[in-house]
Amino acid sequence: MFKCTLDSVRSRLNKRRRYNRLVNEIMGMTERDLADINGNRTDMLRHAYSEVYGH
């Protein structure tokens, strides 16, 4: 039971780290970077969340 709880915590922490890395990368992009790739920061953040958490 403890192993299952520990695995669950590790999984959540790994997801949070991955999500934070994606957010930092997206937020670090300049407006010029976004324009170059025809990107929308809000859509990219939404996609990052879906990619990590599956919602």
mmCIF entry with sequence, helices, sheets and N, C-alpha, C, O atoms, coordinates in Angstrom:
data_MODEL
# 
_entry.id   MODEL 
# 
_entity.id                         1 
_entity.type                       polymer 
_entity.pdbx_number_of_molecules   1 
# 
_entity_poly.entity_id                      1 
_entity_poly.type                           'polypeptide(L)' 
_entity_poly.nstd_linkage                   no 
_entity_poly.nstd_monomer                   no 
_entity_poly.pdbx_seq_one_letter_code       MFKCTLDSVRSRLNKRRRYNRLVNEIMGMTERDLADINGNRTDMLRHAYSEVYGH 
_entity_poly.pdbx_seq_one_letter_code_can   MFKCTLDSVRSRLNKRRRYNRLVNEIMGMTERDLADINGNRTDMLRHAYSEVYGH 
_entity_poly.pdbx_strand_id                 A 
# 
loop_
_entity_poly_seq.entity_id 
_entity_poly_seq.num 
_entity_poly_seq.mon_id 
_entity_poly_seq.hetero 
1 1  MET n 
1 2  PHE n 
1 3  LYS n 
1 4  CYS n 
1 5  THR n 
1 6  LEU n 
1 7  ASP n 
1 8  SER n 
1 9  VAL n 
1 10 ARG n 
1 11 SER n 
1 12 ARG n 
1 13 LEU n 
1 14 ASN n 
1 15 LYS n 
1 16 ARG n 
1 17 ARG n 
1 18 ARG n 
1 19 TYR n 
1 20 ASN n 
1 21 ARG n 
1 22 LEU n 
1 23 VAL n 
1 24 ASN n 
1 25 GLU n 
1 26 ILE n 
1 27 MET n 
1 28 GLY n 
1 29 MET n 
1 30 THR n 
1 31 GLU n 
1 32 ARG n 
1 33 ASP n 
1 34 LEU n 
1 35 ALA n 
1 36 ASP n 
1 37 ILE n 
1 38 ASN n 
1 39 GLY n 
1 40 ASN n 
1 41 ARG n 
1 42 THR n 
1 43 ASP n 
1 44 MET n 
1 45 LEU n 
1 46 ARG n 
1 47 HIS n 
1 48 ALA n 
1 49 TYR n 
1 50 SER n 
1 51 GLU n 
1 52 VAL n 
1 53 TYR n 
1 54 GLY n 
1 55 HIS n 
# 
_struct_asym.id          A 
_struct_asym.entity_id   1 
# 
loop_
_struct_conf.conf_type_id 
_struct_conf.id 
_struct_conf.pdbx_PDB_helix_id 
_struct_conf.beg_label_comp_id 
_struct_conf.beg_label_asym_id 
_struct_conf.beg_label_seq_id 
_struct_conf.pdbx_beg_PDB_ins_code 
_struct_conf.end_label_comp_id 
_struct_conf.end_label_asym_id 
_struct_conf.end_label_seq_id 
_struct_conf.pdbx_end_PDB_ins_code 
_struct_conf.beg_auth_comp_id 
_struct_conf.beg_auth_asym_id 
_struct_conf.beg_auth_seq_id 
_struct_conf.end_auth_comp_id 
_struct_conf.end_auth_asym_id 
_struct_conf.end_auth_seq_id 
_struct_conf.pdbx_PDB_helix_class 
_struct_conf.details 
_struct_conf.pdbx_PDB_helix_length 
HELX_P HELX_P1 AA1 PHE A 2  ? MET A 27 ? PHE A 2  MET A 27 1 ? 26 
HELX_P HELX_P2 AA2 GLU A 31 ? ASP A 36 ? GLU A 31 ASP A 36 1 ? 6  
HELX_P HELX_P3 AA3 ARG A 41 ? TYR A 53 ? ARG A 41 TYR A 53 1 ? 13 
# 
_struct_conf_type.id          HELX_P 
_struct_conf_type.criteria    ? 
_struct_conf_type.reference   ? 
# 
loop_
_atom_site.group_PDB 
_atom_site.id 
_atom_site.type_symbol 
_atom_site.label_atom_id 
_atom_site.label_alt_id 
_atom_site.label_comp_id 
_atom_site.label_asym_id 
_atom_site.label_entity_id 
_atom_site.label_seq_id 
_atom_site.pdbx_PDB_ins_code 
_atom_site.Cartn_x 
_atom_site.Cartn_y 
_atom_site.Cartn_z 
_atom_site.occupancy 
_atom_site.B_iso_or_equiv 
_atom_site.pdbx_formal_charge 
_atom_site.auth_seq_id 
_atom_site.auth_comp_id 
_atom_site.auth_asym_id 
_atom_site.auth_atom_id 
_atom_site.pdbx_PDB_model_num 
ATOM 1   N N  . MET A 1 1  ? 0.829  -1.191 0.000   1.00 0.00 ? 1  MET A N  1 
ATOM 2   C CA . MET A 1 1  ? 0.000  0.000  0.000   1.00 0.00 ? 1  MET A CA 1 
ATOM 3   C C  . MET A 1 1  ? 0.877  1.261  0.000   1.00 0.00 ? 1  MET A C  1 
ATOM 4   O O  . MET A 1 1  ? 0.610  2.215  -0.730  1.00 0.00 ? 1  MET A O  1 
ATOM 5   N N  . PHE A 1 2  ? 1.918  1.247  0.824   1.00 0.00 ? 2  PHE A N  1 
ATOM 6   C CA . PHE A 1 2  ? 2.818  2.393  0.879   1.00 0.00 ? 2  PHE A CA 1 
ATOM 7   C C  . PHE A 1 2  ? 3.503  2.614  -0.464  1.00 0.00 ? 2  PHE A C  1 
ATOM 8   O O  . PHE A 1 2  ? 3.675  3.753  -0.898  1.00 0.00 ? 2  PHE A O  1 
ATOM 9   N N  . LYS A 1 3  ? 3.896  1.513  -1.126  1.00 0.00 ? 3  LYS A N  1 
ATOM 10  C CA . LYS A 1 3  ? 4.550  1.616  -2.433  1.00 0.00 ? 3  LYS A CA 1 
ATOM 11  C C  . LYS A 1 3  ? 3.617  2.251  -3.455  1.00 0.00 ? 3  LYS A C  1 
ATOM 12  O O  . LYS A 1 3  ? 4.038  3.076  -4.265  1.00 0.00 ? 3  LYS A O  1 
ATOM 13  N N  . CYS A 1 4  ? 2.354  1.864  -3.410  1.00 0.00 ? 4  CYS A N  1 
ATOM 14  C CA . CYS A 1 4  ? 1.364  2.424  -4.331  1.00 0.00 ? 4  CYS A CA 1 
ATOM 15  C C  . CYS A 1 4  ? 1.214  3.932  -4.105  1.00 0.00 ? 4  CYS A C  1 
ATOM 16  O O  . CYS A 1 4  ? 1.158  4.703  -5.063  1.00 0.00 ? 4  CYS A O  1 
ATOM 17  N N  . THR A 1 5  ? 1.150  4.346  -2.848  1.00 0.00 ? 5  THR A N  1 
ATOM 18  C CA . THR A 1 5  ? 1.047  5.769  -2.518  1.00 0.00 ? 5  THR A CA 1 
ATOM 19  C C  . THR A 1 5  ? 2.294  6.506  -2.971  1.00 0.00 ? 5  THR A C  1 
ATOM 20  O O  . THR A 1 5  ? 2.205  7.591  -3.545  1.00 0.00 ? 5  THR A O  1 
ATOM 21  N N  . LEU A 1 6  ? 3.443  5.927  -2.718  1.00 0.00 ? 6  LEU A N  1 
ATOM 22  C CA . LEU A 1 6  ? 4.703  6.541  -3.119  1.00 0.00 ? 6  LEU A CA 1 
ATOM 23  C C  . LEU A 1 6  ? 4.790  6.673  -4.638  1.00 0.00 ? 6  LEU A C  1 
ATOM 24  O O  . LEU A 1 6  ? 5.231  7.704  -5.145  1.00 0.00 ? 6  LEU A O  1 
ATOM 25  N N  . ASP A 1 7  ? 4.375  5.646  -5.358  1.00 0.00 ? 7  ASP A N  1 
ATOM 26  C CA . ASP A 1 7  ? 4.368  5.695  -6.825  1.00 0.00 ? 7  ASP A CA 1 
ATOM 27  C C  . ASP A 1 7  ? 3.440  6.790  -7.327  1.00 0.00 ? 7  ASP A C  1 
ATOM 28  O O  . ASP A 1 7  ? 3.761  7.488  -8.288  1.00 0.00 ? 7  ASP A O  1 
ATOM 29  N N  . SER A 1 8  ? 2.296  6.939  -6.682  1.00 0.00 ? 8  SER A N  1 
ATOM 30  C CA . SER A 1 8  ? 1.332  7.967  -7.062  1.00 0.00 ? 8  SER A CA 1 
ATOM 31  C C  . SER A 1 8  ? 1.916  9.364  -6.857  1.00 0.00 ? 8  SER A C  1 
ATOM 32  O O  . SER A 1 8  ? 1.766  10.237 -7.712  1.00 0.00 ? 8  SER A O  1 
ATOM 33  N N  . VAL A 1 9  ? 2.570  9.566  -5.743  1.00 0.00 ? 9  VAL A N  1 
ATOM 34  C CA . VAL A 1 9  ? 3.204  10.861 -5.458  1.00 0.00 ? 9  VAL A CA 1 
ATOM 35  C C  . VAL A 1 9  ? 4.303  11.139 -6.470  1.00 0.00 ? 9  VAL A C  1 
ATOM 36  O O  . VAL A 1 9  ? 4.404  12.252 -6.986  1.00 0.00 ? 9  VAL A O  1 
ATOM 37  N N  . ARG A 1 10 ? 5.121  10.148 -6.756  1.00 0.00 ? 10 ARG A N  1 
ATOM 38  C CA . ARG A 1 10 ? 6.192  10.327 -7.755  1.00 0.00 ? 10 ARG A CA 1 
ATOM 39  C C  . ARG A 1 10 ? 5.622  10.691 -9.118  1.00 0.00 ? 10 ARG A C  1 
ATOM 40  O O  . ARG A 1 10 ? 6.144  11.570 -9.805  1.00 0.00 ? 10 ARG A O  1 
ATOM 41  N N  . SER A 1 11 ? 4.554  10.015 -9.502  1.00 0.00 ? 11 SER A N  1 
ATOM 42  C CA . SER A 1 11 ? 3.922  10.288 -10.788 1.00 0.00 ? 11 SER A CA 1 
ATOM 43  C C  . SER A 1 11 ? 3.417  11.729 -10.848 1.00 0.00 ? 11 SER A C  1 
ATOM 44  O O  . SER A 1 11 ? 3.626  12.426 -11.841 1.00 0.00 ? 11 SER A O  1 
ATOM 45  N N  . ARG A 1 12 ? 2.759  12.163 -9.790  1.00 0.00 ? 12 ARG A N  1 
ATOM 46  C CA . ARG A 1 12 ? 2.249  13.537 -9.769  1.00 0.00 ? 12 ARG A CA 1 
ATOM 47  C C  . ARG A 1 12 ? 3.378  14.556 -9.801  1.00 0.00 ? 12 ARG A C  1 
ATOM 48  O O  . ARG A 1 12 ? 3.280  15.576 -10.484 1.00 0.00 ? 12 ARG A O  1 
ATOM 49  N N  . LEU A 1 13 ? 4.445  14.283 -9.068  1.00 0.00 ? 13 LEU A N  1 
ATOM 50  C CA . LEU A 1 13 ? 5.589  15.199 -9.074  1.00 0.00 ? 13 LEU A CA 1 
ATOM 51  C C  . LEU A 1 13 ? 6.249  15.264 -10.450 1.00 0.00 ? 13 LEU A C  1 
ATOM 52  O O  . LEU A 1 13 ? 6.631  16.340 -10.909 1.00 0.00 ? 13 LEU A O  1 
ATOM 53  N N  . ASN A 1 14 ? 6.380  14.119 -11.098 1.00 0.00 ? 14 ASN A N  1 
ATOM 54  C CA . ASN A 1 14 ? 6.961  14.089 -12.445 1.00 0.00 ? 14 ASN A CA 1 
ATOM 55  C C  . ASN A 1 14 ? 6.103  14.859 -13.430 1.00 0.00 ? 14 ASN A C  1 
ATOM 56  O O  . ASN A 1 14 ? 6.627  15.587 -14.274 1.00 0.00 ? 14 ASN A O  1 
ATOM 57  N N  . LYS A 1 15 ? 4.784  14.706 -13.332 1.00 0.00 ? 15 LYS A N  1 
ATOM 58  C CA . LYS A 1 15 ? 3.885  15.456 -14.213 1.00 0.00 ? 15 LYS A CA 1 
ATOM 59  C C  . LYS A 1 15 ? 4.015  16.947 -13.958 1.00 0.00 ? 15 LYS A C  1 
ATOM 60  O O  . LYS A 1 15 ? 4.067  17.742 -14.896 1.00 0.00 ? 15 LYS A O  1 
ATOM 61  N N  . ARG A 1 16 ? 4.067  17.327 -12.680 1.00 0.00 ? 16 ARG A N  1 
ATOM 62  C CA . ARG A 1 16 ? 4.187  18.741 -12.335 1.00 0.00 ? 16 ARG A CA 1 
ATOM 63  C C  . ARG A 1 16 ? 5.490  19.307 -12.869 1.00 0.00 ? 16 ARG A C  1 
ATOM 64  O O  . ARG A 1 16 ? 5.501  20.415 -13.405 1.00 0.00 ? 16 ARG A O  1 
ATOM 65  N N  . ARG A 1 17 ? 6.594  18.574 -12.736 1.00 0.00 ? 17 ARG A N  1 
ATOM 66  C CA . ARG A 1 17 ? 7.890  19.035 -13.273 1.00 0.00 ? 17 ARG A CA 1 
ATOM 67  C C  . ARG A 1 17 ? 7.824  19.210 -14.788 1.00 0.00 ? 17 ARG A C  1 
ATOM 68  O O  . ARG A 1 17 ? 8.291  20.212 -15.330 1.00 0.00 ? 17 ARG A O  1 
ATOM 69  N N  . ARG A 1 18 ? 7.247  18.234 -15.453 1.00 0.00 ? 18 ARG A N  1 
ATOM 70  C CA . ARG A 1 18 ? 7.139  18.306 -16.916 1.00 0.00 ? 18 ARG A CA 1 
ATOM 71  C C  . ARG A 1 18 ? 6.297  19.507 -17.336 1.00 0.00 ? 18 ARG A C  1 
ATOM 72  O O  . ARG A 1 18 ? 6.667  20.248 -18.247 1.00 0.00 ? 18 ARG A O  1 
ATOM 73  N N  . TYR A 1 19 ? 5.160  19.693 -16.662 1.00 0.00 ? 19 TYR A N  1 
ATOM 74  C CA . TYR A 1 19 ? 4.286  20.816 -16.977 1.00 0.00 ? 19 TYR A CA 1 
ATOM 75  C C  . TYR A 1 19 ? 5.000  22.147 -16.727 1.00 0.00 ? 19 TYR A C  1 
ATOM 76  O O  . TYR A 1 19 ? 4.929  23.055 -17.555 1.00 0.00 ? 19 TYR A O  1 
ATOM 77  N N  . ASN A 1 20 ? 5.680  22.261 -15.597 1.00 0.00 ? 20 ASN A N  1 
ATOM 78  C CA . ASN A 1 20 ? 6.401  23.499 -15.282 1.00 0.00 ? 20 ASN A CA 1 
ATOM 79  C C  . ASN A 1 20 ? 7.482  23.796 -16.313 1.00 0.00 ? 20 ASN A C  1 
ATOM 80  O O  . ASN A 1 20 ? 7.687  24.954 -16.677 1.00 0.00 ? 20 ASN A O  1 
ATOM 81  N N  . ARG A 1 21 ? 8.176  22.765 -16.788 1.00 0.00 ? 21 ARG A N  1 
ATOM 82  C CA . ARG A 1 21 ? 9.197  22.983 -17.834 1.00 0.00 ? 21 ARG A CA 1 
ATOM 83  C C  . ARG A 1 21 ? 8.550  23.521 -19.107 1.00 0.00 ? 21 ARG A C  1 
ATOM 84  O O  . ARG A 1 21 ? 9.068  24.448 -19.730 1.00 0.00 ? 21 ARG A O  1 
ATOM 85  N N  . LEU A 1 22 ? 7.417  22.934 -19.489 1.00 0.00 ? 22 LEU A N  1 
ATOM 86  C CA . LEU A 1 22 ? 6.727  23.396 -20.692 1.00 0.00 ? 22 LEU A CA 1 
ATOM 87  C C  . LEU A 1 22 ? 6.246  24.834 -20.529 1.00 0.00 ? 22 LEU A C  1 
ATOM 88  O O  . LEU A 1 22 ? 6.407  25.648 -21.438 1.00 0.00 ? 22 LEU A O  1 
ATOM 89  N N  . VAL A 1 23 ? 5.660  25.147 -19.387 1.00 0.00 ? 23 VAL A N  1 
ATOM 90  C CA . VAL A 1 23 ? 5.173  26.508 -19.132 1.00 0.00 ? 23 VAL A CA 1 
ATOM 91  C C  . VAL A 1 23 ? 6.329  27.494 -19.174 1.00 0.00 ? 23 VAL A C  1 
ATOM 92  O O  . VAL A 1 23 ? 6.213  28.557 -19.784 1.00 0.00 ? 23 VAL A O  1 
ATOM 93  N N  . ASN A 1 24 ? 7.437  27.156 -18.537 1.00 0.00 ? 24 ASN A N  1 
ATOM 94  C CA . ASN A 1 24 ? 8.593  28.058 -18.551 1.00 0.00 ? 24 ASN A CA 1 
ATOM 95  C C  . ASN A 1 24 ? 9.111  28.289 -19.962 1.00 0.00 ? 24 ASN A C  1 
ATOM 96  O O  . ASN A 1 24 ? 9.492  29.404 -20.321 1.00 0.00 ? 24 ASN A O  1 
ATOM 97  N N  . GLU A 1 25 ? 9.121  27.238 -20.749 1.00 0.00 ? 25 GLU A N  1 
ATOM 98  C CA . GLU A 1 25 ? 9.579  27.383 -22.133 1.00 0.00 ? 25 GLU A CA 1 
ATOM 99  C C  . GLU A 1 25 ? 8.629  28.271 -22.931 1.00 0.00 ? 25 GLU A C  1 
ATOM 100 O O  . GLU A 1 25 ? 9.066  29.146 -23.678 1.00 0.00 ? 25 GLU A O  1 
ATOM 101 N N  . ILE A 1 26 ? 7.343  28.043 -22.769 1.00 0.00 ? 26 ILE A N  1 
ATOM 102 C CA . ILE A 1 26 ? 6.348  28.848 -23.492 1.00 0.00 ? 26 ILE A CA 1 
ATOM 103 C C  . ILE A 1 26 ? 6.401  30.305 -23.034 1.00 0.00 ? 26 ILE A C  1 
ATOM 104 O O  . ILE A 1 26 ? 6.381  31.218 -23.859 1.00 0.00 ? 26 ILE A O  1 
ATOM 105 N N  . MET A 1 27 ? 6.467  30.519 -21.735 1.00 0.00 ? 27 MET A N  1 
ATOM 106 C CA . MET A 1 27 ? 6.480  31.883 -21.211 1.00 0.00 ? 27 MET A CA 1 
ATOM 107 C C  . MET A 1 27 ? 7.779  32.610 -21.550 1.00 0.00 ? 27 MET A C  1 
ATOM 108 O O  . MET A 1 27 ? 7.819  33.841 -21.566 1.00 0.00 ? 27 MET A O  1 
ATOM 109 N N  . GLY A 1 28 ? 8.827  31.858 -21.817 1.00 0.00 ? 28 GLY A N  1 
ATOM 110 C CA . GLY A 1 28 ? 10.106 32.461 -22.188 1.00 0.00 ? 28 GLY A CA 1 
ATOM 111 C C  . GLY A 1 28 ? 10.180 32.897 -23.640 1.00 0.00 ? 28 GLY A C  1 
ATOM 112 O O  . GLY A 1 28 ? 11.127 33.567 -24.052 1.00 0.00 ? 28 GLY A O  1 
ATOM 113 N N  . MET A 1 29 ? 9.180  32.515 -24.407 1.00 0.00 ? 29 MET A N  1 
ATOM 114 C CA . MET A 1 29 ? 9.183  32.899 -25.817 1.00 0.00 ? 29 MET A CA 1 
ATOM 115 C C  . MET A 1 29 ? 8.798  34.364 -25.962 1.00 0.00 ? 29 MET A C  1 
ATOM 116 O O  . MET A 1 29 ? 7.890  34.853 -25.290 1.00 0.00 ? 29 MET A O  1 
ATOM 117 N N  . THR A 1 30 ? 9.497  35.047 -26.841 1.00 0.00 ? 30 THR A N  1 
ATOM 118 C CA . THR A 1 30 ? 9.159  36.444 -27.112 1.00 0.00 ? 30 THR A CA 1 
ATOM 119 C C  . THR A 1 30 ? 7.983  36.501 -28.079 1.00 0.00 ? 30 THR A C  1 
ATOM 120 O O  . THR A 1 30 ? 7.612  35.501 -28.692 1.00 0.00 ? 30 THR A O  1 
ATOM 121 N N  . GLU A 1 31 ? 7.413  37.680 -28.200 1.00 0.00 ? 31 GLU A N  1 
ATOM 122 C CA . GLU A 1 31 ? 6.326  37.864 -29.166 1.00 0.00 ? 31 GLU A CA 1 
ATOM 123 C C  . GLU A 1 31 ? 6.818  37.562 -30.575 1.00 0.00 ? 31 GLU A C  1 
ATOM 124 O O  . GLU A 1 31 ? 6.072  37.048 -31.408 1.00 0.00 ? 31 GLU A O  1 
ATOM 125 N N  . ARG A 1 32 ? 8.060  37.880 -30.827 1.00 0.00 ? 32 ARG A N  1 
ATOM 126 C CA . ARG A 1 32 ? 8.657  37.600 -32.143 1.00 0.00 ? 32 ARG A CA 1 
ATOM 127 C C  . ARG A 1 32 ? 8.758  36.090 -32.376 1.00 0.00 ? 32 ARG A C  1 
ATOM 128 O O  . ARG A 1 32 ? 8.459  35.602 -33.466 1.00 0.00 ? 32 ARG A O  1 
ATOM 129 N N  . ASP A 1 33 ? 9.184  35.355 -31.341 1.00 0.00 ? 33 ASP A N  1 
ATOM 130 C CA . ASP A 1 33 ? 9.248  33.891 -31.449 1.00 0.00 ? 33 ASP A CA 1 
ATOM 131 C C  . ASP A 1 33 ? 7.871  33.331 -31.794 1.00 0.00 ? 33 ASP A C  1 
ATOM 132 O O  . ASP A 1 33 ? 7.732  32.486 -32.679 1.00 0.00 ? 33 ASP A O  1 
ATOM 133 N N  . LEU A 1 34 ? 6.872  33.808 -31.090 1.00 0.00 ? 34 LEU A N  1 
ATOM 134 C CA . LEU A 1 34 ? 5.505  33.329 -31.332 1.00 0.00 ? 34 LEU A CA 1 
ATOM 135 C C  . LEU A 1 34 ? 5.043  33.675 -32.742 1.00 0.00 ? 34 LEU A C  1 
ATOM 136 O O  . LEU A 1 34 ? 4.422  32.851 -33.413 1.00 0.00 ? 34 LEU A O  1 
ATOM 137 N N  . ALA A 1 35 ? 5.342  34.881 -33.189 1.00 0.00 ? 35 ALA A N  1 
ATOM 138 C CA . ALA A 1 35 ? 4.953  35.295 -34.537 1.00 0.00 ? 35 ALA A CA 1 
ATOM 139 C C  . ALA A 1 35 ? 5.645  34.429 -35.592 1.00 0.00 ? 35 ALA A C  1 
ATOM 140 O O  . ALA A 1 35 ? 5.047  34.085 -36.612 1.00 0.00 ? 35 ALA A O  1 
ATOM 141 N N  . ASP A 1 36 ? 6.896  34.086 -35.341 1.00 0.00 ? 36 ASP A N  1 
ATOM 142 C CA . ASP A 1 36 ? 7.648  33.266 -36.297 1.00 0.00 ? 36 ASP A CA 1 
ATOM 143 C C  . ASP A 1 36 ? 7.021  31.893 -36.498 1.00 0.00 ? 36 ASP A C  1 
ATOM 144 O O  . ASP A 1 36 ? 7.095  31.328 -37.590 1.00 0.00 ? 36 ASP A O  1 
ATOM 145 N N  . ILE A 1 37 ? 6.409  31.359 -35.460 1.00 0.00 ? 37 ILE A N  1 
ATOM 146 C CA . ILE A 1 37 ? 5.800  30.021 -35.573 1.00 0.00 ? 37 ILE A CA 1 
ATOM 147 C C  . ILE A 1 37 ? 4.274  30.082 -35.620 1.00 0.00 ? 37 ILE A C  1 
ATOM 148 O O  . ILE A 1 37 ? 3.591  29.064 -35.506 1.00 0.00 ? 37 ILE A O  1 
ATOM 149 N N  . ASN A 1 38 ? 3.755  31.306 -35.793 1.00 0.00 ? 38 ASN A N  1 
ATOM 150 C CA . ASN A 1 38 ? 2.299  31.508 -35.784 1.00 0.00 ? 38 ASN A CA 1 
ATOM 151 C C  . ASN A 1 38 ? 1.666  30.900 -34.530 1.00 0.00 ? 38 ASN A C  1 
ATOM 152 O O  . ASN A 1 38 ? 0.616  30.261 -34.595 1.00 0.00 ? 38 ASN A O  1 
ATOM 153 N N  . GLY A 1 39 ? 2.324  31.113 -33.393 1.00 0.00 ? 39 GLY A N  1 
ATOM 154 C CA . GLY A 1 39 ? 1.870  30.532 -32.138 1.00 0.00 ? 39 GLY A CA 1 
ATOM 155 C C  . GLY A 1 39 ? 1.020  31.483 -31.323 1.00 0.00 ? 39 GLY A C  1 
ATOM 156 O O  . GLY A 1 39 ? 1.139  32.704 -31.428 1.00 0.00 ? 39 GLY A O  1 
ATOM 157 N N  . ASN A 1 40 ? 0.171  30.902 -30.519 1.00 0.00 ? 40 ASN A N  1 
ATOM 158 C CA . ASN A 1 40 ? -0.658 31.641 -29.583 1.00 0.00 ? 40 ASN A CA 1 
ATOM 159 C C  . ASN A 1 40 ? -0.335 31.096 -28.196 1.00 0.00 ? 40 ASN A C  1 
ATOM 160 O O  . ASN A 1 40 ? -0.520 29.908 -27.936 1.00 0.00 ? 40 ASN A O  1 
ATOM 161 N N  . ARG A 1 41 ? 0.144  31.955 -27.315 1.00 0.00 ? 41 ARG A N  1 
ATOM 162 C CA . ARG A 1 41 ? 0.613  31.522 -26.006 1.00 0.00 ? 41 ARG A CA 1 
ATOM 163 C C  . ARG A 1 41 ? -0.490 30.797 -25.225 1.00 0.00 ? 41 ARG A C  1 
ATOM 164 O O  . ARG A 1 41 ? -0.228 29.769 -24.602 1.00 0.00 ? 41 ARG A O  1 
ATOM 165 N N  . THR A 1 42 ? -1.704 31.318 -25.254 1.00 0.00 ? 42 THR A N  1 
ATOM 166 C CA . THR A 1 42 ? -2.806 30.705 -24.519 1.00 0.00 ? 42 THR A CA 1 
ATOM 167 C C  . THR A 1 42 ? -3.100 29.303 -25.034 1.00 0.00 ? 42 THR A C  1 
ATOM 168 O O  . THR A 1 42 ? -3.276 28.374 -24.246 1.00 0.00 ? 42 THR A O  1 
ATOM 169 N N  . ASP A 1 43 ? -3.152 29.150 -26.335 1.00 0.00 ? 43 ASP A N  1 
ATOM 170 C CA . ASP A 1 43 ? -3.395 27.833 -26.914 1.00 0.00 ? 43 ASP A CA 1 
ATOM 171 C C  . ASP A 1 43 ? -2.258 26.867 -26.589 1.00 0.00 ? 43 ASP A C  1 
ATOM 172 O O  . ASP A 1 43 ? -2.492 25.688 -26.323 1.00 0.00 ? 43 ASP A O  1 
ATOM 173 N N  . MET A 1 44 ? -1.045 27.369 -26.612 1.00 0.00 ? 44 MET A N  1 
ATOM 174 C CA . MET A 1 44 ? 0.103  26.520 -26.305 1.00 0.00 ? 44 MET A CA 1 
ATOM 175 C C  . MET A 1 44 ? 0.069  26.054 -24.852 1.00 0.00 ? 44 MET A C  1 
ATOM 176 O O  . MET A 1 44 ? 0.372  24.896 -24.564 1.00 0.00 ? 44 MET A O  1 
ATOM 177 N N  . LEU A 1 45 ? -0.298 26.949 -23.936 1.00 0.00 ? 45 LEU A N  1 
ATOM 178 C CA . LEU A 1 45 ? -0.399 26.568 -22.524 1.00 0.00 ? 45 LEU A CA 1 
ATOM 179 C C  . LEU A 1 45 ? -1.513 25.548 -22.310 1.00 0.00 ? 45 LEU A C  1 
ATOM 180 O O  . LEU A 1 45 ? -1.358 24.599 -21.541 1.00 0.00 ? 45 LEU A O  1 
ATOM 181 N N  . ARG A 1 46 ? -2.619 25.747 -22.986 1.00 0.00 ? 46 ARG A N  1 
ATOM 182 C CA . ARG A 1 46 ? -3.731 24.796 -22.891 1.00 0.00 ? 46 ARG A CA 1 
ATOM 183 C C  . ARG A 1 46 ? -3.316 23.426 -23.413 1.00 0.00 ? 46 ARG A C  1 
ATOM 184 O O  . ARG A 1 46 ? -3.645 22.401 -22.816 1.00 0.00 ? 46 ARG A O  1 
ATOM 185 N N  . HIS A 1 47 ? -2.605 23.413 -24.513 1.00 0.00 ? 47 HIS A N  1 
ATOM 186 C CA . HIS A 1 47 ? -2.141 22.163 -25.095 1.00 0.00 ? 47 HIS A CA 1 
ATOM 187 C C  . HIS A 1 47 ? -1.119 21.481 -24.172 1.00 0.00 ? 47 HIS A C  1 
ATOM 188 O O  . HIS A 1 47 ? -1.137 20.260 -24.021 1.00 0.00 ? 47 HIS A O  1 
ATOM 189 N N  . ALA A 1 48 ? -0.246 22.258 -23.567 1.00 0.00 ? 48 ALA A N  1 
ATOM 190 C CA . ALA A 1 48 ? 0.747  21.700 -22.641 1.00 0.00 ? 48 ALA A CA 1 
ATOM 191 C C  . ALA A 1 48 ? 0.045  21.022 -21.477 1.00 0.00 ? 48 ALA A C  1 
ATOM 192 O O  . ALA A 1 48 ? 0.437  19.927 -21.072 1.00 0.00 ? 48 ALA A O  1 
ATOM 193 N N  . TYR A 1 49 ? -0.981 21.651 -20.935 1.00 0.00 ? 49 TYR A N  1 
ATOM 194 C CA . TYR A 1 49 ? -1.727 21.056 -19.822 1.00 0.00 ? 49 TYR A CA 1 
ATOM 195 C C  . TYR A 1 49 ? -2.378 19.741 -20.261 1.00 0.00 ? 49 TYR A C  1 
ATOM 196 O O  . TYR A 1 49 ? -2.308 18.732 -19.560 1.00 0.00 ? 49 TYR A O  1 
ATOM 197 N N  . SER A 1 50 ? -3.009 19.776 -21.429 1.00 0.00 ? 50 SER A N  1 
ATOM 198 C CA . SER A 1 50 ? -3.667 18.562 -21.945 1.00 0.00 ? 50 SER A CA 1 
ATOM 199 C C  . SER A 1 50 ? -2.659 17.453 -22.194 1.00 0.00 ? 50 SER A C  1 
ATOM 200 O O  . SER A 1 50 ? -2.929 16.283 -21.923 1.00 0.00 ? 50 SER A O  1 
ATOM 201 N N  . GLU A 1 51 ? -1.510 17.824 -22.706 1.00 0.00 ? 51 GLU A N  1 
ATOM 202 C CA . GLU A 1 51 ? -0.472 16.843 -23.007 1.00 0.00 ? 51 GLU A CA 1 
ATOM 203 C C  . GLU A 1 51 ? 0.012  16.139 -21.743 1.00 0.00 ? 51 GLU A C  1 
ATOM 204 O O  . GLU A 1 51 ? 0.246  14.931 -21.752 1.00 0.00 ? 51 GLU A O  1 
ATOM 205 N N  . VAL A 1 52 ? 0.161  16.890 -20.665 1.00 0.00 ? 52 VAL A N  1 
ATOM 206 C CA . VAL A 1 52 ? 0.687  16.322 -19.421 1.00 0.00 ? 52 VAL A CA 1 
ATOM 207 C C  . VAL A 1 52 ? -0.392 15.629 -18.613 1.00 0.00 ? 52 VAL A C  1 
ATOM 208 O O  . VAL A 1 52 ? -0.194 14.510 -18.139 1.00 0.00 ? 52 VAL A O  1 
ATOM 209 N N  . TYR A 1 53 ? -1.532 16.283 -18.452 1.00 0.00 ? 53 TYR A N  1 
ATOM 210 C CA . TYR A 1 53 ? -2.573 15.776 -17.559 1.00 0.00 ? 53 TYR A CA 1 
ATOM 211 C C  . TYR A 1 53 ? -3.706 15.042 -18.258 1.00 0.00 ? 53 TYR A C  1 
ATOM 212 O O  . TYR A 1 53 ? -4.521 14.390 -17.605 1.00 0.00 ? 53 TYR A O  1 
ATOM 213 N N  . GLY A 1 54 ? -3.763 15.145 -19.578 1.00 0.00 ? 54 GLY A N  1 
ATOM 214 C CA . GLY A 1 54 ? -4.755 14.406 -20.344 1.00 0.00 ? 54 GLY A CA 1 
ATOM 215 C C  . GLY A 1 54 ? -6.175 14.905 -20.235 1.00 0.00 ? 54 GLY A C  1 
ATOM 216 O O  . GLY A 1 54 ? -7.123 14.138 -20.409 1.00 0.00 ? 54 GLY A O  1 
ATOM 217 N N  . HIS A 1 55 ? -6.333 16.197 -19.946 1.00 0.00 ? 55 HIS A N  1 
ATOM 218 C CA . HIS A 1 55 ? -7.696 16.761 -19.856 1.00 0.00 ? 55 HIS A CA 1 
ATOM 219 C C  . HIS A 1 55 ? -7.963 17.649 -21.027 1.00 0.00 ? 55 HIS A C  1 
ATOM 220 O O  . HIS A 1 55 ? -9.049 18.217 -21.137 1.00 0.00 ? 55 HIS A O  1 
# 
